């Protein structure tokens, strides 16, 4: 008999609907701000934006999707009020905010993961962590060096952006600060990574999990029909009955090896739209949206159930 682990989640998200005939409140400059976001987190933030603005029709946010480094740069220059990125603020970044005498806020909102995807015709979809390292450091340059019978040819490892959180994550976690191999390169967005892998049988792409995690989203279903998602065997196996796919249950218990935490970072300014959005995304509704997206919310309760057949 096998033990099967499932993630018990609540997927109820409340949407507030206004009267279509009700006159809209006049939009003034003070009711619009900008927030810089790591591009890999875009699907979740677009869902958060839709609900937030539906219940706050006089509060508008312009989201700037970019790399984590650029997001922090924009926030520190006060071009954007907040940054949403997959790491905590660096010491040097905190020092800038402390120097400007701003009260610094840093709120964890979600646990995400980096997913590997391959061409639909590639049948090798289970990797070890050491094989992933081979992809990154250049010790393997051809698919047959990792899987003997794989004839896909020379490896192409595709990232979303040269300065993305994903590239920095693997430099720090696998390569001890060294540069990625020459066959690793970047396009511009997670969507472009998916499109590149779809068209190139020798490619393996790295994307944010939330681009393929919401099974109720028709756009994500379309992505999943075009590529295969890779399973990664962790160095230490916690539960033998679980798969090694980047799915919500595995991320919740850190069974999947490449997880990361997302934070909202900025200067705390009470009674502002930015503060309202932080409270929203960190509150019940915002956390339920993250839960429904297939990621792990920082605060909402999650239960892993063990069912015996």
C-alpha positions as protocol buffer text, in pm:
chain_id: "A"
residue {
  index: 1
  type: UNK
  ca { x: 0 y: 0 z: 0 }
}
residue {
  index: 2
  type: UNK
  ca { x: 124 y: 344 z: -85 }
}
residue {
  index: 3
  type: UNK
  ca { x: 84 y: 663 z: 106 }
}
residue {
  index: 4
  type: UNK
  ca { x: -43 y: 942 z: -110 }
}
residue {
  index: 5
  type: UNK
  ca { x: 8 y: 1299 z: -3 }
}
residue {
  index: 6
  type: UNK
  ca { x: -226 y: 1568 z: -122 }
}
residue {
  index: 7
  type: UNK
  ca { x: -247 y: 1934 z: -47 }
}
residue {
  index: 8
  type: UNK
  ca { x: -576 y: 2041 z: 105 }
}
residue {
  index: 9
  type: UNK
  ca { x: -639 y: 2392 z: -12 }
}
residue {
  index: 10
  type: UNK
  ca { x: -916 y: 2638 z: -9 }
}
residue {
  index: 11
  type: UNK
  ca { x: -967 y: 2800 z: -345 }
}
residue {
  index: 12
  type: UNK
  ca { x: -1240 y: 3046 z: -263 }
}
residue {
  index: 13
  type: UNK
  ca { x: -1158 y: 3399 z: -367 }
}
residue {
  index: 14
  type: UNK
  ca { x: -1405 y: 3678 z: -306 }
}
residue {
  index: 15
  type: UNK
  ca { x: -1465 y: 3931 z: -581 }
}
residue {
  index: 16
  type: UNK
  ca { x: -1643 y: 4254 z: -515 }
}
residue {
  index: 17
  type: UNK
  ca { x: -1866 y: 4372 z: -797 }
}
residue {
  index: 18
  type: UNK
  ca { x: -1978 y: 4731 z: -822 }
}
residue {
  index: 19
  type: UNK
  ca { x: -2288 y: 4874 z: -985 }
}
residue {
  index: 20
  type: UNK
  ca { x: -2216 y: 4941 z: -1352 }
}
residue {
  index: 21
  type: UNK
  ca { x: -2443 y: 5247 z: -1345 }
}
residue {
  index: 22
  type: UNK
  ca { x: -2272 y: 5394 z: -1042 }
}
residue {
  index: 23
  type: UNK
  ca { x: -2057 y: 5696 z: -1138 }
}
residue {
  index: 24
  type: UNK
  ca { x: -1683 y: 5637 z: -1101 }
}
residue {
  index: 25
  type: UNK
  ca { x: -1496 y: 5850 z: -851 }
}
residue {
  index: 26
  type: UNK
  ca { x: -1264 y: 6107 z: -1002 }
}
residue {
  index: 27
  type: UNK
  ca { x: -910 y: 5973 z: -1031 }
}
residue {
  index: 28
  type: UNK
  ca { x: -650 y: 6205 z: -884 }
}
residue {
  index: 29
  type: UNK
  ca { x: -272 y: 6169 z: -896 }
}
residue {
  index: 30
  type: UNK
  ca { x: -250 y: 6075 z: -529 }
}
residue {
  index: 31
  type: UNK
  ca { x: -465 y: 5770 z: -603 }
}
residue {
  index: 32
  type: UNK
  ca { x: -216 y: 5615 z: -847 }
}
residue {
  index: 33
  type: UNK
  ca { x: 122 y: 5465 z: -764 }
}
residue {
  index: 34
  type: UNK
  ca { x: 377 y: 5234 z: -926 }
}
residue {
  index: 35
  type: UNK
  ca { x: 506 y: 4904 z: -790 }
}
residue {
  index: 36
  type: UNK
  ca { x: 805 y: 4719 z: -941 }
}
residue {
  index: 37
  type: UNK
  ca { x: 768 y: 4339 z: -964 }
}
residue {
  index: 38
  type: UNK
  ca { x: 995 y: 4052 z: -1065 }
}
residue {
  index: 39
  type: UNK
  ca { x: 856 y: 3946 z: -1405 }
}
residue {
  index: 40
  type: UNK
  ca { x: 845 y: 3579 z: -1304 }
}
residue {
  index: 41
  type: UNK
  ca { x: 573 y: 3662 z: -1048 }
}
residue {
  index: 42
  type: UNK
  ca { x: 349 y: 3836 z: -1303 }
}
residue {
  index: 43
  type: UNK
  ca { x: 52 y: 3592 z: -1321 }
}
residue {
  index: 44
  type: UNK
  ca { x: -6 y: 3610 z: -944 }
}
residue {
  index: 45
  type: UNK
  ca { x: 27 y: 3988 z: -927 }
}
residue {
  index: 46
  type: UNK
  ca { x: -215 y: 4035 z: -1217 }
}
residue {
  index: 47
  type: UNK
  ca { x: -474 y: 3832 z: -1022 }
}
residue {
  index: 48
  type: UNK
  ca { x: -404 y: 4037 z: -707 }
}
residue {
  index: 49
  type: UNK
  ca { x: -436 y: 4361 z: -903 }
}
residue {
  index: 50
  type: UNK
  ca { x: -774 y: 4265 z: -1050 }
}
residue {
  index: 51
  type: UNK
  ca { x: -929 y: 4196 z: -709 }
}
residue {
  index: 52
  type: UNK
  ca { x: -763 y: 4487 z: -528 }
}
residue {
  index: 53
  type: UNK
  ca { x: -880 y: 4744 z: -781 }
}
residue {
  index: 54
  type: UNK
  ca { x: -1228 y: 4591 z: -802 }
}
residue {
  index: 55
  type: UNK
  ca { x: -1281 y: 4666 z: -432 }
}
residue {
  index: 56
  type: UNK
  ca { x: -1088 y: 4995 z: -441 }
}
residue {
  index: 57
  type: UNK
  ca { x: -1207 y: 5166 z: -757 }
}
residue {
  index: 58
  type: UNK
  ca { x: -1043 y: 5496 z: -662 }
}
residue {
  index: 59
  type: UNK
  ca { x: -703 y: 5339 z: -596 }
}
residue {
  index: 60
  type: UNK
  ca { x: -496 y: 5246 z: -899 }
}
residue {
  index: 61
  type: UNK
  ca { x: -156 y: 5078 z: -927 }
}
residue {
  index: 62
  type: UNK
  ca { x: 76 y: 5067 z: -1226 }
}
residue {
  index: 63
  type: UNK
  ca { x: 287 y: 4750 z: -1207 }
}
residue {
  index: 64
  type: UNK
  ca { x: 631 y: 4758 z: -1367 }
}
residue {
  index: 65
  type: UNK
  ca { x: 753 y: 4406 z: -1451 }
}
residue {
  index: 66
  type: UNK
  ca { x: 1130 y: 4380 z: -1453 }
}
residue {
  index: 67
  type: UNK
  ca { x: 1427 y: 4205 z: -1289 }
}
residue {
  index: 68
  type: UNK
  ca { x: 1470 y: 4199 z: -908 }
}
residue {
  index: 69
  type: UNK
  ca { x: 1778 y: 4423 z: -925 }
}
residue {
  index: 70
  type: UNK
  ca { x: 1596 y: 4680 z: -1139 }
}
residue {
  index: 71
  type: UNK
  ca { x: 1287 y: 4660 z: -917 }
}
residue {
  index: 72
  type: UNK
  ca { x: 1493 y: 4750 z: -611 }
}
residue {
  index: 73
  type: UNK
  ca { x: 1672 y: 5024 z: -804 }
}
residue {
  index: 74
  type: UNK
  ca { x: 1338 y: 5182 z: -900 }
}
residue {
  index: 75
  type: UNK
  ca { x: 1207 y: 5156 z: -544 }
}
residue {
  index: 76
  type: UNK
  ca { x: 1521 y: 5308 z: -390 }
}
residue {
  index: 77
  type: UNK
  ca { x: 1507 y: 5595 z: -641 }
}
residue {
  index: 78
  type: UNK
  ca { x: 1141 y: 5649 z: -539 }
}
residue {
  index: 79
  type: UNK
  ca { x: 1030 y: 5585 z: -898 }
}
residue {
  index: 80
  type: UNK
  ca { x: 820 y: 5302 z: -755 }
}
residue {
  index: 81
  type: UNK
  ca { x: 680 y: 5286 z: -403 }
}
residue {
  index: 82
  type: UNK
  ca { x: 731 y: 4912 z: -350 }
}
residue {
  index: 83
  type: UNK
  ca { x: 932 y: 4623 z: -494 }
}
residue {
  index: 84
  type: UNK
  ca { x: 809 y: 4262 z: -506 }
}
residue {
  index: 85
  type: UNK
  ca { x: 1106 y: 4029 z: -552 }
}
residue {
  index: 86
  type: UNK
  ca { x: 1219 y: 3670 z: -469 }
}
residue {
  index: 87
  type: UNK
  ca { x: 1467 y: 3766 z: -197 }
}
residue {
  index: 88
  type: UNK
  ca { x: 1516 y: 3987 z: 105 }
}
residue {
  index: 89
  type: UNK
  ca { x: 1672 y: 4330 z: 71 }
}
residue {
  index: 90
  type: UNK
  ca { x: 2051 y: 4327 z: 61 }
}
residue {
  index: 91
  type: UNK
  ca { x: 2244 y: 4501 z: 339 }
}
residue {
  index: 92
  type: UNK
  ca { x: 2352 y: 4777 z: 103 }
}
residue {
  index: 93
  type: UNK
  ca { x: 1989 y: 4836 z: 1 }
}
residue {
  index: 94
  type: UNK
  ca { x: 1874 y: 4854 z: 362 }
}
residue {
  index: 95
  type: UNK
  ca { x: 2151 y: 5102 z: 438 }
}
residue {
  index: 96
  type: UNK
  ca { x: 2023 y: 5335 z: 164 }
}
residue {
  index: 97
  type: UNK
  ca { x: 1675 y: 5333 z: 316 }
}
residue {
  index: 98
  type: UNK
  ca { x: 1811 y: 5380 z: 668 }
}
residue {
  index: 99
  type: UNK
  ca { x: 2022 y: 5671 z: 547 }
}
residue {
  index: 100
  type: UNK
  ca { x: 1712 y: 5840 z: 404 }
}
residue {
  index: 101
  type: UNK
  ca { x: 1539 y: 5801 z: 743 }
}
residue {
  index: 102
  type: UNK
  ca { x: 1252 y: 5593 z: 605 }
}
residue {
  index: 103
  type: UNK
  ca { x: 1088 y: 5320 z: 807 }
}
residue {
  index: 104
  type: UNK
  ca { x: 1176 y: 5003 z: 621 }
}
residue {
  index: 105
  type: UNK
  ca { x: 918 y: 4729 z: 558 }
}
residue {
  index: 106
  type: UNK
  ca { x: 984 y: 4377 z: 436 }
}
residue {
  index: 107
  type: UNK
  ca { x: 692 y: 4133 z: 428 }
}
residue {
  index: 108
  type: UNK
  ca { x: 710 y: 3772 z: 306 }
}
residue {
  index: 109
  type: UNK
  ca { x: 402 y: 3699 z: 95 }
}
residue {
  index: 110
  type: UNK
  ca { x: 460 y: 3365 z: -81 }
}
residue {
  index: 111
  type: UNK
  ca { x: 684 y: 3066 z: -144 }
}
residue {
  index: 112
  type: UNK
  ca { x: 749 y: 3004 z: -512 }
}
residue {
  index: 113
  type: UNK
  ca { x: 975 y: 2764 z: -702 }
}
residue {
  index: 114
  type: UNK
  ca { x: 1181 y: 2761 z: -1019 }
}
residue {
  index: 115
  type: UNK
  ca { x: 1051 y: 2505 z: -1267 }
}
residue {
  index: 116
  type: UNK
  ca { x: 1243 y: 2337 z: -1549 }
}
residue {
  index: 117
  type: UNK
  ca { x: 1067 y: 2271 z: -1877 }
}
residue {
  index: 118
  type: UNK
  ca { x: 1170 y: 2073 z: -2187 }
}
residue {
  index: 119
  type: UNK
  ca { x: 1040 y: 2024 z: -2538 }
}
residue {
  index: 120
  type: UNK
  ca { x: 729 y: 1807 z: -2576 }
}
residue {
  index: 121
  type: UNK
  ca { x: 930 y: 1548 z: -2771 }
}
residue {
  index: 122
  type: UNK
  ca { x: 1194 y: 1513 z: -2500 }
}
residue {
  index: 123
  type: UNK
  ca { x: 1119 y: 1199 z: -2296 }
}
residue {
  index: 124
  type: UNK
  ca { x: 1389 y: 1259 z: -2031 }
}
residue {
  index: 125
  type: UNK
  ca { x: 1204 y: 1455 z: -1765 }
}
residue {
  index: 126
  type: UNK
  ca { x: 1353 y: 1337 z: -1434 }
}
residue {
  index: 127
  type: UNK
  ca { x: 1678 y: 1499 z: -1320 }
}
residue {
  index: 128
  type: UNK
  ca { x: 1892 y: 1484 z: -1010 }
}
residue {
  index: 129
  type: UNK
  ca { x: 2027 y: 1802 z: -851 }
}
residue {
  index: 130
  type: UNK
  ca { x: 2379 y: 1704 z: -965 }
}
residue {
  index: 131
  type: UNK
  ca { x: 2256 y: 1676 z: -1326 }
}
residue {
  index: 132
  type: UNK
  ca { x: 2100 y: 2022 z: -1301 }
}
residue {
  index: 133
  type: UNK
  ca { x: 2438 y: 2151 z: -1182 }
}
residue {
  index: 134
  type: UNK
  ca { x: 2600 y: 1991 z: -1489 }
}
residue {
  index: 135
  type: UNK
  ca { x: 2362 y: 2193 z: -1707 }
}
residue {
  index: 136
  type: UNK
  ca { x: 2458 y: 2514 z: -1530 }
}
residue {
  index: 137
  type: UNK
  ca { x: 2836 y: 2482 z: -1493 }
}
residue {
  index: 138
  type: UNK
  ca { x: 2908 y: 2347 z: -1844 }
}
residue {
  index: 139
  type: UNK
  ca { x: 3041 y: 2005 z: -1744 }
}
residue {
  index: 140
  type: UNK
  ca { x: 2768 y: 1873 z: -1976 }
}
residue {
  index: 141
  type: UNK
  ca { x: 2718 y: 2039 z: -2313 }
}
residue {
  index: 142
  type: UNK
  ca { x: 2520 y: 1770 z: -2495 }
}
residue {
  index: 143
  type: UNK
  ca { x: 2205 y: 1588 z: -2390 }
}
residue {
  index: 144
  type: UNK
  ca { x: 2376 y: 1249 z: -2433 }
}
residue {
  index: 145
  type: UNK
  ca { x: 2622 y: 1341 z: -2156 }
}
residue {
  index: 146
  type: UNK
  ca { x: 2330 y: 1345 z: -1912 }
}
residue {
  index: 147
  type: UNK
  ca { x: 2107 y: 1080 z: -2067 }
}
residue {
  index: 148
  type: UNK
  ca { x: 2302 y: 830 z: -2278 }
}
residue {
  index: 149
  type: UNK
  ca { x: 2026 y: 762 z: -2531 }
}
residue {
  index: 150
  type: UNK
  ca { x: 1904 y: 1121 z: -2566 }
}
residue {
  index: 151
  type: UNK
  ca { x: 1970 y: 1248 z: -2920 }
}
residue {
  index: 152
  type: UNK
  ca { x: 1840 y: 1603 z: -2877 }
}
residue {
  index: 153
  type: UNK
  ca { x: 2186 y: 1746 z: -2947 }
}
residue {
  index: 154
  type: UNK
  ca { x: 2375 y: 2034 z: -2790 }
}
residue {
  index: 155
  type: UNK
  ca { x: 2223 y: 2177 z: -2475 }
}
residue {
  index: 156
  type: UNK
  ca { x: 2058 y: 2517 z: -2465 }
}
residue {
  index: 157
  type: UNK
  ca { x: 1963 y: 2641 z: -2116 }
}
residue {
  index: 158
  type: UNK
  ca { x: 1720 y: 2932 z: -2137 }
}
residue {
  index: 159
  type: UNK
  ca { x: 1651 y: 3189 z: -1865 }
}
residue {
  index: 160
  type: UNK
  ca { x: 1391 y: 3464 z: -1865 }
}
residue {
  index: 161
  type: UNK
  ca { x: 1627 y: 3761 z: -1826 }
}
residue {
  index: 162
  type: UNK
  ca { x: 2006 y: 3817 z: -1798 }
}
residue {
  index: 163
  type: UNK
  ca { x: 1954 y: 3986 z: -1460 }
}
residue {
  index: 164
  type: UNK
  ca { x: 1662 y: 3773 z: -1342 }
}
residue {
  index: 165
  type: UNK
  ca { x: 1621 y: 3628 z: -995 }
}
residue {
  index: 166
  type: UNK
  ca { x: 1656 y: 3281 z: -1150 }
}
residue {
  index: 167
  type: UNK
  ca { x: 2006 y: 3341 z: -1290 }
}
residue {
  index: 168
  type: UNK
  ca { x: 2126 y: 3485 z: -958 }
}
residue {
  index: 169
  type: UNK
  ca { x: 1959 y: 3202 z: -765 }
}
residue {
  index: 170
  type: UNK
  ca { x: 2152 y: 2930 z: -947 }
}
residue {
  index: 171
  type: UNK
  ca { x: 2480 y: 3121 z: -939 }
}
residue {
  index: 172
  type: UNK
  ca { x: 2447 y: 3144 z: -561 }
}
residue {
  index: 173
  type: UNK
  ca { x: 2291 y: 2805 z: -481 }
}
residue {
  index: 174
  type: UNK
  ca { x: 2470 y: 2571 z: -724 }
}
residue {
  index: 175
  type: UNK
  ca { x: 2773 y: 2747 z: -869 }
}
residue {
  index: 176
  type: UNK
  ca { x: 2912 y: 2918 z: -556 }
}
residue {
  index: 177
  type: UNK
  ca { x: 2909 y: 3257 z: -727 }
}
residue {
  index: 178
  type: UNK
  ca { x: 3065 y: 3141 z: -1055 }
}
residue {
  index: 179
  type: UNK
  ca { x: 2925 y: 3238 z: -1393 }
}
residue {
  index: 180
  type: UNK
  ca { x: 2680 y: 3019 z: -1585 }
}
residue {
  index: 181
  type: UNK
  ca { x: 2806 y: 2804 z: -1873 }
}
residue {
  index: 182
  type: UNK
  ca { x: 2829 y: 2949 z: -2223 }
}
residue {
  index: 183
  type: UNK
  ca { x: 2526 y: 2751 z: -2344 }
}
residue {
  index: 184
  type: UNK
  ca { x: 2310 y: 2928 z: -2081 }
}
residue {
  index: 185
  type: UNK
  ca { x: 2144 y: 3241 z: -2217 }
}
residue {
  index: 186
  type: UNK
  ca { x: 1843 y: 3462 z: -2157 }
}
residue {
  index: 187
  type: UNK
  ca { x: 1549 y: 3593 z: -2355 }
}
residue {
  index: 188
  type: UNK
  ca { x: 1326 y: 3863 z: -2203 }
}
residue {
  index: 189
  type: UNK
  ca { x: 1025 y: 3705 z: -2030 }
}
residue {
  index: 190
  type: UNK
  ca { x: 898 y: 3376 z: -1890 }
}
residue {
  index: 191
  type: UNK
  ca { x: 651 y: 3356 z: -2179 }
}
residue {
  index: 192
  type: UNK
  ca { x: 939 y: 3377 z: -2427 }
}
residue {
  index: 193
  type: UNK
  ca { x: 1118 y: 3094 z: -2243 }
}
residue {
  index: 194
  type: UNK
  ca { x: 811 y: 2872 z: -2290 }
}
residue {
  index: 195
  type: UNK
  ca { x: 787 y: 2964 z: -2657 }
}
residue {
  index: 196
  type: UNK
  ca { x: 1158 y: 2895 z: -2715 }
}
residue {
  index: 197
  type: UNK
  ca { x: 1143 y: 2552 z: -2551 }
}
residue {
  index: 198
  type: UNK
  ca { x: 832 y: 2466 z: -2751 }
}
residue {
  index: 199
  type: UNK
  ca { x: 1020 y: 2528 z: -3076 }
}
residue {
  index: 200
  type: UNK
  ca { x: 1362 y: 2381 z: -2987 }
}
residue {
  index: 201
  type: UNK
  ca { x: 1399 y: 2013 z: -2896 }
}
residue {
  index: 202
  type: UNK
  ca { x: 1745 y: 2066 z: -2742 }
}
residue {
  index: 203
  type: UNK
  ca { x: 1636 y: 2341 z: -2502 }
}
residue {
  index: 204
  type: UNK
  ca { x: 1564 y: 2331 z: -2131 }
}
residue {
  index: 205
  type: UNK
  ca { x: 1404 y: 2640 z: -1983 }
}
residue {
  index: 206
  type: UNK
  ca { x: 1375 y: 2785 z: -1633 }
}
residue {
  index: 207
  type: UNK
  ca { x: 1057 y: 2971 z: -1538 }
}
residue {
  index: 208
  type: UNK
  ca { x: 871 y: 3083 z: -1228 }
}
residue {
  index: 209
  type: UNK
  ca { x: 633 y: 2813 z: -1108 }
}
residue {
  index: 210
  type: UNK
  ca { x: 331 y: 3046 z: -1112 }
}
residue {
  index: 211
  type: UNK
  ca { x: 344 y: 3051 z: -1493 }
}
residue {
  index: 212
  type: UNK
  ca { x: 222 y: 2689 z: -1498 }
}
residue {
  index: 213
  type: UNK
  ca { x: 80 y: 2623 z: -1150 }
}
residue {
  index: 214
  type: UNK
  ca { x: -284 y: 2739 z: -1177 }
}
residue {
  index: 215
  type: UNK
  ca { x: -463 y: 2446 z: -1340 }
}
residue {
  index: 216
  type: UNK
  ca { x: -787 y: 2649 z: -1366 }
}
residue {
  index: 217
  type: UNK
  ca { x: -623 y: 2914 z: -1582 }
}
residue {
  index: 218
  type: UNK
  ca { x: -683 y: 2843 z: -1953 }
}
residue {
  index: 219
  type: UNK
  ca { x: -366 y: 3031 z: -2051 }
}
residue {
  index: 220
  type: UNK
  ca { x: -156 y: 2810 z: -1822 }
}
residue {
  index: 221
  type: UNK
  ca { x: -327 y: 2497 z: -1956 }
}
residue {
  index: 222
  type: UNK
  ca { x: -220 y: 2613 z: -2301 }
}
residue {
  index: 223
  type: UNK
  ca { x: 141 y: 2645 z: -2184 }
}
residue {
  index: 224
  type: UNK
  ca { x: 135 y: 2295 z: -2032 }
}
residue {
  index: 225
  type: UNK
  ca { x: 13 y: 2148 z: -2361 }
}
residue {
  index: 226
  type: UNK
  ca { x: 323 y: 2282 z: -2534 }
}
residue {
  index: 227
  type: UNK
  ca { x: 601 y: 2160 z: -2302 }
}
residue {
  index: 228
  type: UNK
  ca { x: 694 y: 1893 z: -2045 }
}
residue {
  index: 229
  type: UNK
  ca { x: 762 y: 1985 z: -1684 }
}
residue {
  index: 230
  type: UNK
  ca { x: 1075 y: 1831 z: -1531 }
}
residue {
  index: 231
  type: UNK
  ca { x: 1087 y: 1650 z: -1198 }
}
residue {
  index: 232
  type: UNK
  ca { x: 1395 y: 1713 z: -983 }
}
residue {
  index: 233
  type: UNK
  ca { x: 1506 y: 1455 z: -727 }
}
residue {
  index: 234
  type: UNK
  ca { x: 1623 y: 1634 z: -411 }
}
residue {
  index: 235
  type: UNK
  ca { x: 1948 y: 1545 z: -238 }
}
residue {
  index: 236
  type: UNK
  ca { x: 1753 y: 1434 z: 68 }
}
residue {
  index: 237
  type: UNK
  ca { x: 1423 y: 1256 z: 1 }
}
residue {
  index: 238
  type: UNK
  ca { x: 1163 y: 1329 z: 268 }
}
residue {
  index: 239
  type: UNK
  ca { x: 866 y: 1128 z: 143 }
}
residue {
  index: 240
  type: UNK
  ca { x: 922 y: 846 z: -105 }
}
residue {
  index: 241
  type: UNK
  ca { x: 556 y: 845 z: -211 }
}
residue {
  index: 242
  type: UNK
  ca { x: 569 y: 1203 z: -343 }
}
residue {
  index: 243
  type: UNK
  ca { x: 672 y: 1292 z: -695 }
}
residue {
  index: 244
  type: UNK
  ca { x: 952 y: 1539 z: -746 }
}
residue {
  index: 245
  type: UNK
  ca { x: 752 y: 1780 z: -959 }
}
residue {
  index: 246
  type: UNK
  ca { x: 736 y: 2152 z: -877 }
}
residue {
  index: 247
  type: UNK
  ca { x: 383 y: 2136 z: -736 }
}
residue {
  index: 248
  type: UNK
  ca { x: 221 y: 2313 z: -442 }
}
residue {
  index: 249
  type: UNK
  ca { x: 247 y: 2018 z: -200 }
}
residue {
  index: 250
  type: UNK
  ca { x: 618 y: 1968 z: -267 }
}
residue {
  index: 251
  type: UNK
  ca { x: 689 y: 2339 z: -234 }
}
residue {
  index: 252
  type: UNK
  ca { x: 497 y: 2358 z: 94 }
}
residue {
  index: 253
  type: UNK
  ca { x: 715 y: 2092 z: 259 }
}
residue {
  index: 254
  type: UNK
  ca { x: 1029 y: 2189 z: 63 }
}
residue {
  index: 255
  type: UNK
  ca { x: 1042 y: 1847 z: -106 }
}
residue {
  index: 256
  type: UNK
  ca { x: 1117 y: 2025 z: -433 }
}
residue {
  index: 257
  type: UNK
  ca { x: 1478 y: 2153 z: -410 }
}
residue {
  index: 258
  type: UNK
  ca { x: 1454 y: 2488 z: -588 }
}
residue {
  index: 259
  type: UNK
  ca { x: 1211 y: 2694 z: -377 }
}
residue {
  index: 260
  type: UNK
  ca { x: 1234 y: 3065 z: -307 }
}
residue {
  index: 261
  type: UNK
  ca { x: 1047 y: 3324 z: -102 }
}
residue {
  index: 262
  type: UNK
  ca { x: 882 y: 3638 z: -236 }
}
residue {
  index: 263
  type: UNK
  ca { x: 885 y: 3963 z: -39 }
}
residue {
  index: 264
  type: UNK
  ca { x: 722 y: 4305 z: -61 }
}
residue {
  index: 265
  type: UNK
  ca { x: 990 y: 4561 z: 20 }
}
residue {
  index: 266
  type: UNK
  ca { x: 962 y: 4936 z: 54 }
}
residue {
  index: 267
  type: UNK
  ca { x: 934 y: 5242 z: 266 }
}
residue {
  index: 268
  type: UNK
  ca { x: 650 y: 5230 z: 514 }
}
residue {
  index: 269
  type: UNK
  ca { x: 411 y: 5520 z: 458 }
}
residue {
  index: 270
  type: UNK
  ca { x: 82 y: 5479 z: 650 }
}
residue {
  index: 271
  type: UNK
  ca { x: -249 y: 5579 z: 493 }
}
residue {
  index: 272
  type: UNK
  ca { x: -123 y: 5534 z: 135 }
}
residue {
  index: 273
  type: UNK
  ca { x: -222 y: 5308 z: -154 }
}
residue {
  index: 274
  type: UNK
  ca { x: 107 y: 5122 z: -118 }
}
residue {
  index: 275
  type: UNK
  ca { x: 34 y: 5040 z: 244 }
}
residue {
  index: 276
  type: UNK
  ca { x: -321 y: 4937 z: 150 }
}
residue {
  index: 277
  type: UNK
  ca { x: -185 y: 4696 z: -112 }
}
residue {
  index: 278
  type: UNK
  ca { x: 66 y: 4544 z: 132 }
}
residue {
  index: 279
  type: UNK
  ca { x: -217 y: 4486 z: 381 }
}
residue {
  index: 280
  type: UNK
  ca { x: -432 y: 4336 z: 105 }
}
residue {
  index: 281
  type: UNK
  ca { x: -178 y: 4092 z: -39 }
}
residue {
  index: 282
  type: UNK
  ca { x: -70 y: 3990 z: 310 }
}
residue {
  index: 283
  type: UNK
  ca { x: -430 y: 3959 z: 429 }
}
residue {
  index: 284
  type: UNK
  ca { x: -690 y: 3688 z: 388 }
}
residue {
  index: 285
  type: UNK
  ca { x: -803 y: 3769 z: 33 }
}
residue {
  index: 286
  type: UNK
  ca { x: -454 y: 3829 z: -104 }
}
residue {
  index: 287
  type: UNK
  ca { x: -319 y: 3509 z: 52 }
}
residue {
  index: 288
  type: UNK
  ca { x: -611 y: 3305 z: -85 }
}
residue {
  index: 289
  type: UNK
  ca { x: -533 y: 3432 z: -434 }
}
residue {
  index: 290
  type: UNK
  ca { x: -175 y: 3307 z: -393 }
}
residue {
  index: 291
  type: UNK
  ca { x: -311 y: 2974 z: -266 }
}
residue {
  index: 292
  type: UNK
  ca { x: -543 y: 2938 z: -565 }
}
residue {
  index: 293
  type: UNK
  ca { x: -258 y: 3020 z: -803 }
}
residue {
  index: 294
  type: UNK
  ca { x: -80 y: 2699 z: -701 }
}
residue {
  index: 295
  type: UNK
  ca { x: 190 y: 2864 z: -490 }
}
residue {
  index: 296
  type: UNK
  ca { x: 228 y: 2856 z: -112 }
}
residue {
  index: 297
  type: UNK
  ca { x: 102 y: 3163 z: 76 }
}
residue {
  index: 298
  type: UNK
  ca { x: 312 y: 3295 z: 361 }
}
residue {
  index: 299
  type: UNK
  ca { x: 25 y: 3317 z: 609 }
}
residue {
  index: 300
  type: UNK
  ca { x: -283 y: 3122 z: 497 }
}
residue {
  index: 301
  type: UNK
  ca { x: -317 y: 2783 z: 666 }
}
residue {
  index: 302
  type: UNK
  ca { x: -205 y: 2482 z: 461 }
}
residue {
  index: 303
  type: UNK
  ca { x: -251 y: 2119 z: 553 }
}
residue {
  index: 304
  type: UNK
  ca { x: -71 y: 1820 z: 407 }
}
residue {
  index: 305
  type: UNK
  ca { x: -296 y: 1515 z: 446 }
}
residue {
  index: 306
  type: UNK
  ca { x: -180 y: 1154 z: 446 }
}
residue {
  index: 307
  type: UNK
  ca { x: -438 y: 916 z: 301 }
}
residue {
  index: 308
  type: UNK
  ca { x: -390 y: 541 z: 324 }
}
residue {
  index: 309
  type: UNK
  ca { x: -543 y: 314 z: 62 }
}
